[in-house]
């Protein structure tokens, strides 16, 4: 079989993909097909590619593959969009016997084409799902030969046969009008790959049109003949929404009944949900109306990513804490929220971003797991809170004054056991923080009002830092000794805008032993950046930094 691929990597890749997990019969059938091509060493690879196409398992799958010729070569095809296009063209049929809807069939077809290497260069999202892929140019040529599709540049409108699928590109010069002749009348899919205008006359002419893609156009509104208003309730019948989904203009949702009718809780295939409100000149005076809308937007428990932005209410509903498969949670510019949801028990939460929460004054025990955690004293295993969290951002929290540690009774506890990166930025009132971060590697510490006190306390127990950024921290005259004593592997230190800083290291150094006068470990910097920090770079403060490879002073 390998010999019959004629040493062509693409042929071997595609044929290998076709035969993956196949039985002896399929191998023998394909072998006979290869023999039929002859023994000529110069057999065209296109014939081998065509043979692979012919051995796709069913006509529906072949149509789905050939349809991809609508896209230009080297085009990134989005998985979800492609499946929607297949469905719109009628290539996908539900299979009630196997409990498969059209989207399930489309996902199965996409996976077969990807596993067969007819699709390649797949890119995944943060949840392991394939976002997009490409076709090799030679594979693209095969798809074109199997379908009535055209990629038409505006300089070439002379088509002698009816087409159904058209991707229209601009070739330069002045734009020409769309060719309104009989050969273009029965188009069902129309992609504008460049900025080409549409109008009601064009839409009326294309009476068979099922798919119109204007992503690459800068059109500000749809033609009036197809422009319709949208209500959130229209989501109710869309049971198979999948991937990332965004709902905007939620300030227009009038009451909880409208929100509940969207039925988000019955949409298990949505991986990431983004809920966005817009600022209003005259917001409603009653926060409870906003709270009730959010309450009724509860998603399915399969959700992996949740972003809530500019929510006007003051209460984040408890269903957020019940999303046990959540990997990413962002709460942005929700200025009226008074308390954070309980998140510490979430087993898969890796990324947490809290920003612009002006109403939050304290992050306390309820953030971890209720007012206080009561454990089973007979259980010897330590309780882990935020067991999977790797990245944490606290930013623009103007009223936050304290971030207390978790409280537990009758049981050992580990908090943030694998947290690696943390950013605390523009929290001017913050003066109380926890300091148990057993694996913290990167800390960005910026615009903190009581920065010197907070930094010293945090560094008292942190011993794993590799990178530290300190920026615009008030009252910081010197870096705490404990920072260097505990973090001997700190390699990258950036100091920016610390106008009160006058001393970098607060102990004398023995250059021969590379130990401080009190046997402190000398930091092994490889990069040191100091911007606008007065006298912190006097030469005597840098003695002994033998691992320093890069020093940047000033801008």
C-alpha positions as CSV (number, residue, x, y, z in Angstrom):
1,X,0.0,0.0,0.0
2,X,2.8,2.4,0.9
3,X,4.6,1.7,-2.4
4,X,1.5,2.5,-4.4
5,X,1.5,6.0,-2.8
6,X,4.5,6.6,-5.0
7,X,6.4,8.3,-2.1
8,X,3.9,11.1,-2.0
9,X,3.3,12.3,1.6
10,X,-0.2,13.8,0.9
11,X,-1.3,10.5,-0.8
12,X,0.0,8.5,2.2
13,X,-1.7,10.8,4.6
14,X,-5.1,10.8,3.0
15,X,-5.1,7.0,2.3
16,X,-3.9,6.3,5.8
17,X,-6.7,8.5,7.2
18,X,-9.2,6.7,5.0
19,X,-8.1,3.3,6.4
20,X,-7.9,4.3,10.0
21,X,-9.9,1.9,12.2
22,X,-11.1,0.0,9.1
23,X,-11.3,-3.7,8.6
24,X,-9.6,-6.1,6.2
25,X,-12.4,-5.8,3.6
26,X,-12.0,-2.0,3.3
27,X,-8.2,-2.3,2.9
28,X,-8.6,-4.9,0.2
29,X,-11.2,-2.8,-1.7
30,X,-8.9,0.3,-1.6
31,X,-5.9,-1.9,-2.7
32,X,-7.9,-3.0,-5.8
33,X,-8.6,0.6,-6.6
34,X,-5.0,1.5,-6.4
35,X,-4.1,-1.4,-8.7
36,X,-6.6,-0.2,-11.2
37,X,-4.5,3.0,-11.5
38,X,-1.7,1.0,-13.1
39,X,2.0,0.6,-12.1
40,X,3.2,3.8,-13.7
41,X,5.5,5.6,-11.3
42,X,4.2,8.9,-12.6
43,X,0.6,8.3,-11.7
44,X,-1.1,11.6,-11.1
45,X,-1.7,12.2,-7.4
46,X,-5.1,13.6,-8.4
47,X,-6.2,10.1,-9.3
48,X,-5.2,8.8,-5.9
49,X,-7.1,11.7,-4.3
50,X,-10.1,11.0,-6.5
51,X,-10.0,7.3,-5.3
52,X,-10.1,8.5,-1.7
53,X,-13.2,10.6,-2.5
54,X,-14.9,7.7,-4.2
55,X,-14.4,5.6,-1.1
56,X,-16.2,8.0,1.2
57,X,-18.9,6.0,2.9
58,X,-22.1,7.7,1.7
59,X,-23.4,10.2,-0.9
60,X,-24.3,12.8,1.8
61,X,-20.7,12.9,3.0
62,X,-19.4,13.3,-0.5
63,X,-21.7,16.3,-1.1
64,X,-20.5,17.8,2.2
65,X,-16.9,17.4,1.1
66,X,-17.4,18.7,-2.4
67,X,-19.3,21.7,-1.1
68,X,-16.1,23.0,0.5
69,X,-14.9,24.0,-2.9
70,X,-17.0,27.2,-2.4
71,X,-14.1,28.5,-0.3
72,X,-10.8,29.8,-1.8
73,X,-7.6,27.7,-1.5
74,X,-5.9,28.0,1.9
75,X,-9.2,29.3,3.5
76,X,-9.8,28.6,7.1
77,X,-13.2,26.9,7.3
78,X,-15.0,27.3,10.6
79,X,-16.4,24.1,11.8
80,X,-19.8,25.3,13.2
81,X,-20.4,27.5,10.2
82,X,-19.6,24.7,7.8
83,X,-22.1,22.4,9.5
84,X,-24.7,25.1,9.3
85,X,-24.1,25.5,5.6
86,X,-24.4,21.8,5.0
87,X,-27.7,21.8,6.9
88,X,-29.0,24.8,5.0
89,X,-28.3,23.1,1.7
90,X,-30.2,19.9,2.7
91,X,-27.1,17.6,2.8
92,X,-27.8,16.5,6.4
93,X,-30.7,14.4,7.5
94,X,-31.6,13.6,11.1
95,X,-31.6,9.9,12.1
96,X,-34.3,9.4,14.8
97,X,-33.4,5.7,15.1
98,X,-29.9,6.7,16.4
99,X,-31.3,9.7,18.2
100,X,-29.1,12.0,15.9
101,X,-30.3,15.4,14.8
102,X,-28.9,17.2,11.7
103,X,-26.1,18.9,13.7
104,X,-25.0,15.6,15.1
105,X,-24.8,14.1,11.6
106,X,-22.9,17.2,10.5
107,X,-20.4,16.8,13.3
108,X,-19.9,13.2,12.4
109,X,-19.3,14.1,8.8
110,X,-16.8,16.7,9.8
111,X,-14.9,14.3,12.1
112,X,-14.7,11.7,9.3
113,X,-13.3,14.2,6.8
114,X,-10.8,15.4,9.5
115,X,-9.8,11.9,10.5
116,X,-9.4,11.0,6.8
117,X,-7.0,13.9,6.4
118,X,-9.1,15.5,3.6
119,X,-9.3,18.3,6.1
120,X,-6.0,19.4,7.8
121,X,-4.4,22.1,9.9
122,X,-7.1,21.9,12.6
123,X,-7.1,24.5,15.4
124,X,-8.7,23.8,18.7
125,X,-10.3,26.1,21.3
126,X,-9.5,26.1,25.0
127,X,-12.0,23.3,25.6
128,X,-10.5,20.8,23.1
129,X,-13.0,21.4,20.3
130,X,-12.0,21.9,16.7
131,X,-12.6,25.5,15.7
132,X,-11.5,25.5,12.1
133,X,-9.4,23.7,9.5
134,X,-8.1,23.9,5.9
135,X,-7.9,21.8,2.8
136,X,-4.7,21.0,0.9
137,X,-4.7,22.7,-2.5
138,X,-4.7,19.4,-4.3
139,X,-7.6,18.1,-2.2
140,X,-9.4,21.4,-3.0
141,X,-9.0,20.7,-6.7
142,X,-10.7,17.4,-6.2
143,X,-13.7,19.1,-4.5
144,X,-14.0,21.6,-7.3
145,X,-14.2,18.8,-9.9
146,X,-17.1,17.3,-8.0
147,X,-19.4,20.2,-7.6
148,X,-21.1,23.1,-9.4
149,X,-19.3,25.8,-7.5
150,X,-17.4,28.9,-8.6
151,X,-15.0,31.3,-7.0
152,X,-15.7,34.4,-9.2
153,X,-13.6,37.4,-9.4
154,X,-15.5,40.6,-10.5
155,X,-13.4,40.8,-13.7
156,X,-14.8,37.4,-14.8
157,X,-18.6,37.2,-15.2
158,X,-18.7,35.0,-18.3
159,X,-20.2,31.7,-17.1
160,X,-21.6,29.3,-19.6
161,X,-23.4,27.0,-17.2
162,X,-25.8,27.5,-14.3
163,X,-24.1,27.5,-10.9
164,X,-25.5,27.0,-7.4
165,X,-22.6,28.0,-5.1
166,X,-20.7,31.2,-5.6
167,X,-17.8,32.9,-3.7
168,X,-17.3,36.4,-5.1
169,X,-13.9,38.0,-4.9
170,X,-12.8,41.5,-5.9
171,X,-9.9,41.4,-8.4
172,X,-9.0,45.1,-8.2
173,X,-10.3,48.2,-9.9
174,X,-13.8,49.5,-9.8
175,X,-16.5,47.3,-8.5
176,X,-19.0,45.9,-11.0
177,X,-22.6,45.1,-10.3
178,X,-23.6,41.5,-9.6
179,X,-24.2,39.6,-12.9
180,X,-28.0,39.4,-13.1
181,X,-28.2,36.7,-15.8
182,X,-29.8,33.3,-16.0
183,X,-26.7,31.4,-15.1
184,X,-26.6,33.1,-11.7
185,X,-30.3,33.0,-11.0
186,X,-30.4,29.7,-9.1
187,X,-27.6,30.3,-6.7
188,X,-28.3,28.9,-3.2
189,X,-25.1,29.8,-1.5
190,X,-23.5,33.2,-1.9
191,X,-20.3,34.3,-0.2
192,X,-18.9,37.8,-0.5
193,X,-15.2,37.4,0.2
194,X,-14.5,41.1,-0.3
195,X,-16.5,44.2,0.3
196,X,-19.2,44.0,-2.3
197,X,-22.6,45.7,-1.7
198,X,-26.0,44.1,-1.7
199,X,-29.4,45.5,-2.3
200,X,-33.0,44.5,-2.4
201,X,-32.9,44.0,-6.2
202,X,-30.2,41.4,-5.8
203,X,-32.0,39.5,-3.1
204,X,-35.2,39.5,-5.2
205,X,-33.3,38.1,-8.2
206,X,-31.8,35.3,-6.1
207,X,-35.1,33.6,-5.4
208,X,-33.4,30.3,-4.5
209,X,-30.9,31.8,-2.1
210,X,-30.5,29.8,1.2
211,X,-27.1,31.1,2.5
212,X,-25.8,34.7,2.3
213,X,-22.5,35.4,4.0
214,X,-21.5,39.1,4.4
215,X,-18.7,38.6,7.0
216,X,-16.1,40.2,4.7
217,X,-18.4,43.1,3.8
218,X,-18.5,46.4,5.7
219,X,-22.2,46.7,5.1
220,X,-23.8,48.5,8.0
221,X,-27.3,47.0,7.6
222,X,-29.0,44.2,5.7
223,X,-31.2,44.8,2.7
224,X,-34.7,45.7,3.9
225,X,-36.2,42.6,2.2
226,X,-34.4,40.2,4.6
227,X,-33.9,42.4,7.7
228,X,-36.1,41.4,10.6
229,X,-36.0,42.1,14.3
230,X,-34.8,39.5,16.7
231,X,-36.2,38.6,20.1
232,X,-34.5,36.5,22.7
233,X,-37.5,34.1,22.6
234,X,-36.5,33.0,19.1
235,X,-33.7,31.0,20.6
236,X,-36.1,28.6,22.2
237,X,-36.5,26.4,19.1
238,X,-32.7,26.3,18.4
239,X,-32.0,23.2,20.4
240,X,-28.7,22.3,18.9
241,X,-26.7,25.5,19.3
242,X,-23.1,24.6,20.0
243,X,-19.6,26.0,20.5
244,X,-19.3,29.7,21.6
245,X,-22.5,31.7,21.8
246,X,-23.0,35.4,22.5
247,X,-26.2,37.2,23.4
248,X,-26.0,41.0,23.2
249,X,-28.3,43.9,24.1
250,X,-29.7,42.1,27.1
251,X,-30.8,45.4,28.5
252,X,-33.7,45.2,26.0
253,X,-35.0,42.0,27.6
254,X,-38.0,43.4,29.6
255,X,-38.8,40.7,32.1
256,X,-37.9,37.2,33.4
257,X,-40.6,35.6,31.2
258,X,-38.8,36.7,28.0
259,X,-35.5,35.5,29.3
260,X,-36.9,32.1,30.5
261,X,-38.5,31.5,27.1
262,X,-35.1,31.4,25.5
263,X,-34.7,28.1,27.2
264,X,-30.9,28.2,27.5
265,X,-31.0,25.5,30.2
266,X,-32.0,23.0,27.4
267,X,-29.0,23.7,25.2
268,X,-26.4,21.2,26.3
269,X,-23.9,21.7,23.4
270,X,-23.0,25.3,24.1
271,X,-19.4,25.4,25.4
272,X,-19.0,29.1,26.0
273,X,-21.7,31.6,26.7
274,X,-21.2,35.4,26.7
275,X,-24.0,37.6,28.2
276,X,-23.6,41.3,27.4
277,X,-25.6,44.3,28.5
278,X,-25.1,47.8,27.2
279,X,-24.9,51.0,29.2
280,X,-28.3,52.8,29.4
281,X,-28.9,56.6,29.7
282,X,-31.9,55.9,31.9
283,X,-31.5,52.5,33.6
284,X,-34.3,50.9,35.5
285,X,-34.4,51.9,39.1
286,X,-35.4,48.4,40.3
287,X,-32.4,46.1,40.4
288,X,-34.6,43.1,40.9
289,X,-35.8,43.2,37.3
290,X,-32.2,42.8,36.1
291,X,-31.6,40.1,38.7
292,X,-34.6,38.1,37.5
293,X,-33.5,38.3,33.9
294,X,-30.1,36.8,34.8
295,X,-31.8,34.2,36.9
296,X,-33.8,33.0,34.0
297,X,-30.8,32.9,31.6
298,X,-29.5,29.8,33.4
299,X,-27.5,27.7,31.0
300,X,-27.1,23.9,30.8
301,X,-24.7,22.4,33.4
302,X,-22.4,21.3,30.5
303,X,-21.2,24.9,30.1
304,X,-17.4,25.3,30.1
305,X,-17.0,29.0,29.7
306,X,-19.1,31.9,31.1
307,X,-18.6,35.6,30.5
308,X,-20.9,38.2,32.0
309,X,-20.3,41.8,31.1
310,X,-22.0,45.1,32.2
311,X,-24.8,43.3,34.1
312,X,-26.8,46.0,35.9
313,X,-28.2,43.9,38.7
314,X,-26.8,43.6,42.2
315,X,-27.1,39.8,42.6
316,X,-25.3,37.0,40.8
317,X,-27.5,34.0,40.9
318,X,-26.5,30.8,42.6
319,X,-26.8,28.8,39.4
320,X,-23.3,30.1,38.5
321,X,-21.9,28.1,41.4
322,X,-23.7,25.0,40.1
323,X,-21.9,24.9,36.7
324,X,-19.5,22.2,37.8
325,X,-17.9,21.7,34.3
326,X,-16.9,25.4,34.1
327,X,-13.3,26.0,33.0
328,X,-13.4,29.7,32.4
329,X,-15.4,32.4,34.2
330,X,-15.1,36.2,33.5
331,X,-17.2,38.8,35.4
332,X,-16.5,42.2,33.8
333,X,-17.8,45.7,34.6
334,X,-20.8,44.6,36.6
335,X,-20.6,47.7,38.8
336,X,-23.7,47.0,41.0
337,X,-22.8,43.5,42.2
338,X,-22.4,43.3,45.9
339,X,-21.1,39.8,46.4
340,X,-19.2,37.2,44.3
341,X,-20.7,33.7,43.8
342,X,-19.2,30.7,45.5
343,X,-16.5,29.2,43.2
344,X,-14.0,27.4,45.3
345,X,-15.6,24.0,44.9
346,X,-15.5,24.0,41.1
347,X,-13.3,21.0,40.1
348,X,-12.3,22.2,36.6
349,X,-12.2,26.0,36.8
350,X,-8.8,27.0,35.4
351,X,-9.2,30.7,34.5
352,X,-10.9,33.4,36.6
353,X,-11.1,37.1,35.6
354,X,-12.8,39.6,37.9
355,X,-12.8,43.2,36.6
356,X,-14.6,46.5,37.2
357,X,-16.7,45.3,40.1
358,X,-17.1,48.6,41.9
359,X,-19.7,47.3,44.4
360,X,-17.4,44.6,45.8
361,X,-15.7,45.7,49.0
362,X,-14.7,42.3,50.3
363,X,-13.8,38.8,49.0
364,X,-14.5,36.6,51.9
365,X,-15.3,33.0,53.0
366,X,-18.4,32.7,50.8
367,X,-16.1,33.1,47.7
368,X,-14.4,29.8,48.7
369,X,-17.3,27.7,49.9
370,X,-19.9,29.4,52.1
371,X,-19.4,31.4,55.3
372,X,-17.1,28.7,56.8
373,X,-16.2,25.2,55.6
374,X,-17.0,22.3,57.9
375,X,-15.1,19.2,57.1
376,X,-15.3,15.6,58.2
377,X,-12.6,15.3,60.9
378,X,-12.4,11.6,60.1
379,X,-11.4,12.3,56.5
380,X,-7.6,12.5,56.3
381,X,-7.4,13.9,52.8
382,X,-7.0,17.7,52.7
383,X,-9.9,19.7,51.4
384,X,-8.9,21.4,48.1
385,X,-10.5,24.8,47.2
386,X,-10.0,26.1,43.7
387,X,-8.3,22.8,42.9
388,X,-7.8,23.4,39.2
389,X,-7.3,27.2,39.0
390,X,-4.2,28.2,37.1
391,X,-4.8,31.9,36.2
392,X,-6.4,34.6,38.3
393,X,-7.0,38.3,37.5
394,X,-8.3,41.0,39.9
395,X,-8.5,44.3,38.0
396,X,-10.1,47.7,38.5
397,X,-11.8,46.8,41.8
398,X,-12.1,50.4,43.1
399,X,-13.8,49.5,46.4
400,X,-12.1,46.2,47.3
401,X,-10.4,46.6,50.6
402,X,-9.9,43.1,51.8
403,X,-9.4,39.6,50.4
404,X,-9.4,37.3,53.3
405,X,-8.3,33.7,53.4
406,X,-10.6,30.7,53.5
407,X,-11.8,29.4,56.9
408,X,-12.1,25.7,57.6
409,X,-13.1,23.8,60.7
410,X,-12.1,20.2,61.7
411,X,-10.1,19.4,58.5
412,X,-6.9,20.2,56.7
413,X,-7.3,22.5,53.7
414,X,-5.3,23.5,50.6
415,X,-6.3,26.6,48.7
416,X,-5.1,27.5,45.1
417,X,-2.9,24.3,45.0
418,X,-1.9,24.8,41.3
419,X,-2.4,28.6,40.7
420,X,0.6,29.7,38.5
421,X,-0.2,33.2,37.4
422,X,-1.9,36.1,39.2
423,X,-2.5,39.7,38.2
424,X,-3.7,42.3,40.8
425,X,-4.2,45.6,39.0
426,X,-5.7,48.9,40.2
427,X,-7.2,47.9,43.5
428,X,-6.4,51.2,45.4
429,X,-8.1,50.3,48.6
430,X,-6.8,46.7,49.0
431,X,-4.8,46.2,52.2
432,X,-5.6,42.6,53.2
433,X,-4.7,39.6,51.1
434,X,-4.1,35.9,51.5
435,X,-0.6,34.6,51.2
436,X,-0.9,30.9,50.6
437,X,-0.1,30.3,46.9
438,X,2.1,27.2,46.9
439,X,2.9,27.1,43.2
440,X,2.7,30.7,42.1
441,X,5.2,31.4,39.3
442,X,4.2,34.8,37.9
443,X,2.9,37.8,39.8
444,X,1.9,41.1,38.2
445,X,1.3,43.6,41.0
446,X,0.1,47.0,39.8
447,X,-1.4,50.2,41.1
448,X,-2.0,49.1,44.6
449,X,-2.6,51.8,47.2
450,X,-1.1,50.0,50.2
451,X,1.4,48.1,48.0
452,X,4.3,47.9,50.3
453,X,2.4,46.2,53.1
454,X,0.5,43.9,50.8
455,X,3.5,42.8,48.9
456,X,5.5,42.1,52.0
457,X,2.7,40.0,53.5
458,X,2.2,38.1,50.2
459,X,5.8,37.3,49.8
460,X,6.1,36.0,53.3
461,X,4.9,32.5,52.2
462,X,5.4,32.5,48.5
463,X,8.5,30.6,47.5
464,X,8.0,29.6,43.8
465,X,8.1,32.9,41.9
466,X,10.0,33.0,38.6
467,X,8.6,36.4,37.3
468,X,7.5,39.5,39.2
469,X,6.2,42.8,37.8
470,X,5.8,45.7,40.2
471,X,4.2,48.8,38.7
472,X,3.0,52.1,40.2
473,X,3.0,50.8,43.8
474,X,2.8,53.5,46.4
475,X,4.9,53.7,49.5
476,X,7.3,51.1,48.3
477,X,10.8,52.3,49.3
478,X,12.6,49.0,49.2
479,X,11.8,45.4,48.1
480,X,11.2,43.1,51.1
481,X,14.1,40.9,52.0
482,X,11.8,38.0,52.3
483,X,11.0,38.2,48.6
484,X,14.5,37.2,47.7
485,X,15.1,34.9,50.6
486,X,12.0,32.8,49.7
487,X,12.3,33.0,45.9
488,X,15.8,32.0,45.0
489,X,14.7,31.0,41.4
490,X,13.2,34.5,40.6
491,X,14.6,35.1,37.1
492,X,12.7,38.1,35.7
493,X,12.0,41.3,37.8
494,X,10.3,44.4,36.3
495,X,10.0,47.6,38.3
496,X,8.1,50.4,36.7
497,X,6.8,53.7,38.0
498,X,7.8,53.0,41.7
499,X,8.9,56.6,42.5
500,X,9.4,55.9,46.2
501,X,11.8,53.0,45.6
502,X,15.3,53.9,46.7
503,X,16.9,50.6,47.4
504,X,16.8,47.4,45.5
505,X,18.4,45.0,47.9
506,X,18.5,45.6,51.7
507,X,21.4,43.5,52.7
508,X,25.2,43.5,52.1
509,X,26.6,40.9,49.9
510,X,29.6,38.7,50.0
511,X,30.6,38.4,46.3
512,X,32.8,35.4,46.9
513,X,30.1,33.2,48.5
514,X,27.1,34.8,46.9
515,X,25.4,34.9,50.3
516,X,24.1,37.9,52.2
517,X,25.5,38.9,55.5
518,X,22.8,36.9,57.2
519,X,23.2,34.0,54.9
520,X,20.4,35.1,52.6
521,X,20.3,33.6,49.1
522,X,21.3,36.1,46.4
523,X,18.6,36.3,43.7
524,X,19.5,34.7,40.4
525,X,18.1,37.3,38.0
526,X,18.5,36.7,34.3
527,X,16.5,39.9,33.4
528,X,16.1,43.0,35.5
529,X,14.0,45.9,34.1
530,X,13.8,49.2,36.1
531,X,11.8,52.1,34.9
532,X,11.3,55.5,36.7
533,X,12.4,54.3,40.1
534,X,14.8,57.0,41.2
535,X,18.0,55.6,42.8
536,X,17.2,51.9,42.8
537,X,19.9,51.2,40.2
538,X,22.9,52.5,42.1
539,X,25.7,50.1,41.4
540,X,26.2,48.9,45.0
541,X,22.7,47.6,44.9
542,X,23.4,45.2,42.1
543,X,26.6,43.6,43.5
544,X,26.5,39.8,43.4
545,X,23.9,39.4,40.7
546,X,26.1,37.0,38.7
547,X,23.2,35.4,36.8
548,X,22.0,38.7,35.5
549,X,22.0,38.6,31.7
550,X,19.8,41.6,30.8
551,X,19.5,44.9,32.6
552,X,17.1,47.6,31.3
553,X,17.0,51.0,33.1
554,X,14.6,53.7,32.1
555,X,12.3,53.6,29.1
